[in-house]
Amino acid sequence: MVEMTAEAAAQMIFAPRRMPAEPWEEPAGAAAVPHTLPSGAVVSTWGDEGPAVLLVHGWEGRSTQFAGLIGVLVASGRRAVAVDAPGHGRSPDAEYSPVRHGEVLLEALPGHAPFEAVVTHSFGSTATFHALRHGLTVGRIALISPLVSLTDRLAEIAGYFGFEGPVRADFLDRVQHRLSGVPIADLDIDRRPCPDGPTLLCHDTEDREIPVDSTIALARQWTDARLIVTNGLRHRRILADPTVVETVARHLGVSAPVR
């Protein structure tokens, strides 16, 4: 157990580190066309025309982590659109929350929608479902290593730091205060029905950040969703795996080979 105050733990969640891009992301970064939203968040686009696919990164992530999929989408005649969350990627420093991330996704709608599909990673799934409740519409959905329940995640964090009783309550109150009035439970994906459009769930058995069991349970709940379980790719490497990229691309209706 690591000694931590309730405020410090809450701050850790909403002030993620800005992580450097991996070398394999560099071509996507160089090819991106950036657009700045009124909030200051940056939207990156690839491709000049065609149906658009929205890509939503996770906590401490960035848009270029979808580099493999971006290349496939552009080659198929589609546009790839990705918004760097506040404090992530090319967006300026700002306090992060899945609510604020969802809000910048909505902010991108006037200039870049409609989207035929959305692909999310990790915490990006939470932001996306918040946006879906408030105006974002898509056809197909692919969730990679999704954070299924924010409620459960916060309980895990509280347990890790040994928060009990009033300290645990204080921690949850501090988190709630940063969610712009949205109740924590309203951000739990597993409280939502399965989306109407074709839905793909993909998770790795060796994911140390978000256990695969949560996605397997979601697949049992969302009986119309397709579940793909990988092994040995963990939480982030799954985004760069050629087989995963191909699986997601085919789910989106892209039939061109990617390998």
N, C-alpha and C positions, 0 to 999 in steps of 0.2 A: 504494500500500500504506500502511495506517495502522499506526503502531507500537502494539503492544498486547502485554501479557503473557498467558500462558496462563490465569492465574487471572482476570484482568480480562475476558478473552473469555468464559470459562465463566460468570462472574457476569453478564455482559450478557445471556446467553441466559435465565438463570433469575431475573432481576430486571427484567422488562420494564416499560416506562413505563406509567402509568395514563393513558390518552388520554381527552380529553373527548368527550362524545357530540356528534354532528352535530345541527343543528336538526331534521332530518326524523325523528330518533329520539325526539324529546321526547314525542309522543303515546303511544308504546309505554311509555316510562319512567313517565309519569303514570298509565297504566292498569294497570301491573304490580302484582300482589299478592305481596309478598316473604315468604319463609319462610327462617328461619335453620336450617342444619344443625348437628349437634353439633360439627363442626369449625370452625364460624363462617362457612363459605361460604354464600352467599345464593342461593336458588332463587327465580326469578320465574315466576309463572303468569299466564296470560290465559285467560279463558273459565271457565264454571262447571261444565260437564259435557261428556260426549262423549269420543270416543277422544283419546288424548294423543299429541302429537308432540314429541320431544325436539330442542332446538336447541342446538348446541354451537359457541361462538365460537372464534376463533383467538387467536394471540399478539398481545398489546396490543389485543385486541378486547373486546367486551362483548355481553351478551345482546340489547340493544336494536338492534344492527345488523341483526337479522332483522325490523325493524319492519314492512316491507311484507308479508312472509310471515305474521307474527303476525296482522295484520288479516284476511287471507284465511282463515286457519285458524279464527279465532274466528267469522267470518261463516258458515263452513260447518258450525258446530256442534261444532268440535273444541276441545280444550284445547292451548295451547302452553306448554311447560315448558322453562325455560332455567336453567342453573347458571352463575353467574359464577365463573370459576376463581380460585384464590388470587391476590391482588394485582390483580384485574381487576374492573371494574364496581362493583357494590355490595358485593362480598366484601372483607374486611379485608386489610390488607397481610400478605403472607407470601411465602416463596420459591415460585416457580412451577416446575413441571416437567410434561411431558405425563403422567407417571405420577400425580402428585398431582391433576392435573385429572381423569384417569380415575377416581381414587379418589373424588372428590367426586361424580362422576356416579353411581357405585355407591351412594354414601351417600344419594342422592336416591331410590333405588328404592323403599324401604318406603313412603314417603308419596305417591309420584307415579306409579309404574308401575301397570299395563303401558303400554308405548309401542308404538303401531302403526307408527311410523316415526322415523327420526332424520335430521336435516339438519345437516351440519357445514361449517365454513369453516376453511381453512388448517391451522394446527397442531391445531385441534380434531379433525381427522380422526385424528391420532395418538392423542390422548386417548381418542377414542371406540373405536378398535379395541383399545386396551388394556382398556377396560371390557368390550368384547364378549368378550374372552378370559376374563373373570372374573365373568360373571353377567348382564351386560346382554343383553337379547334384544329384537329389533325385527323388523318385517316388511320394510318398504321402507327403502332408504338413498339419500340424495342427498349427494354430496361436492362442495362448491364450492371451487375453487382448493385442492385438498388437498395437504398435504405428504406426498408418496408415500414418500420414503425419508429417514429421519432420518440414516442413515449417510452418504448422499450430501450432505445439507445440512451436516453437520459437516465433511465434507471440503472443501466450498466455503468455509466460514468459515475453516478452517485455511489454505487457499490464499490467501484474501483478506488475511489477516494475515501471510502469509509464514512460517507455522509449518512447520518441517521437522525430521526426525529426533527427538531427545529432546524438543524443545519441542512438537512435534506430538503425541507420545505423552503428554506431560504434560497437554496440553489435553484430549485424549480421556479420560484417566484422571479428570480433574477433572469432566468432564461425567458420566462413568459413575458417579462417587461420588454425584452428586446424583439418580440415578435409582432410588433405593431398592432396589438389587439387581437391577433388570431390565436385562438386556443391551441395549445400543443396538440391535443387529440385530433383537431381538424387537419393536421398535417400528416397524419398516419395514413399511408397508402392502403393498408389492409382494412381500413374502415370504409373504403370506397368500393363500389361494384366494379367488376371487370369492364374495361373500356369496350365500347361498341365495336370498334375496328379491330382488325387482326393484331394480336398482342404477343410479343416474344419476351420471355424472361431468360436471362443468361447469367450464370454465376459459377464461380470456381470453388472446388472443394477445399482448397488451401488458402482461401481468402481469410486473412487474419484481422481485417478491419471490420468487415461485415460478414458474419457467419452465413454460409450457404443455406443453413436450415431455415432461415427466415423466408428465403425466396422459394424454397421447396414447399413450405407451408402456404405461401401465397398462391402457388400454382394449384394446390389442392382446393383452395378457396375460389380461385378464378379458373374454373374448369374449362373455359374456352381458350385460355392462354396456352401457348406452347412453351415448354421448359427445356432449355439446353444446359447441361451441367458439364463443366470442363474440369480438368485436373492438372495442377502444377503451374497455373498462370497467375494465381493470387489475385490481388485487388486491382492493380493498375496494368500489369503486363497483358491482361486479358484484352485490353483495348487495341494492342498492336498485333495480336496473334492473327495470322492470315486466315486460319480456319474460322475464327470468330467473325472476322471482317466479312468473309464470304457468306457466312450464315446470316448475319445481319443484313447484308446487301440483298440477298435473295428474299429475305422476309420483306424488304422494302420494294420488291418487284424488279430489282436490278439483276438481269440474267447474265451479264457479261462476266467472263472468268476473271478472277482477281489474282490468280497465281500462274 
